């Protein structure tokens, strides 16, 4: 991969976690996994490069290699693809970045997006997650911050927001430096470490709420982090008195808020599958025409 650094205002560069470095770069063609060209015929494209610190423990490298290799085999229009992968020292993976921006940025800037456009965005997210669900793969950090969108409202699900300082306020930082998206997590993931496609469904309900509030607030906005954990304990004890992540929206259709509540059922096996969620939202978007791309 031939990479040259490019700077953008809406992402932090070289943001580091305990083991990972994140950079946005411009490539001059990636031969390893993709021979695609952009519509203009130009082989240059923006990518997000994940790199491990040199000297990481072998277990960390093995986990990184497993995740990146799995990602390289996934191809779906609503998923950010792994375009290049190197397991040499230090190992790195290049994810498609394209001309998209974080969904949070678009929503905050374009608060006049109509209801149909917001449903169209949610439907695409469900479509990408349906594909992951078909392999029983778990995202673990589904949220509006991990969605990128083009100016014609085509979205891709990604997974690198955790390493962007822009979104640090959305995570609880543990004593060991690990960031946890506890306000987007169901009780069984937060308290018991149990992650499944059903836990992603809970997070999807929160994401739908985010989209329809234009990301103006966090889930459980009225609670601090300790209170969110205490609320999760209420869910674990049976759910009586436990609060859902967000109250109904003033202009949200009842059928959509009911869908969110289905995602927030206490028992994971009672939550809908992404296949059902996508089908429901697809019916709601019947006849919808995305806006024309702006020049």
Protein Blocks (a to p, Z undefined) as FASTA:
>chain_A
ZZdddddfkbcehiacfkbccdddddehjfkloccdcfkopabdcdddddddehiafklm
mmmmmmmmmmmmpccfkbccdfbdcfbdcddddddfbjadcfklmmmmmmmbcfklmmmm
mmmmmmmmmmmmmnopafklacfklpccdfkopacddfklmmpmklmmmpccdfkopacd
fklpcfklmmnopacfklmmmmmmmmmmmmmnoopacehklpcfklmmmmmmmmmnnopo
pacfbdcdfklcfklmmmmmmmmgfblmlpccfklmmmmmmmmmgoiacddddZZ
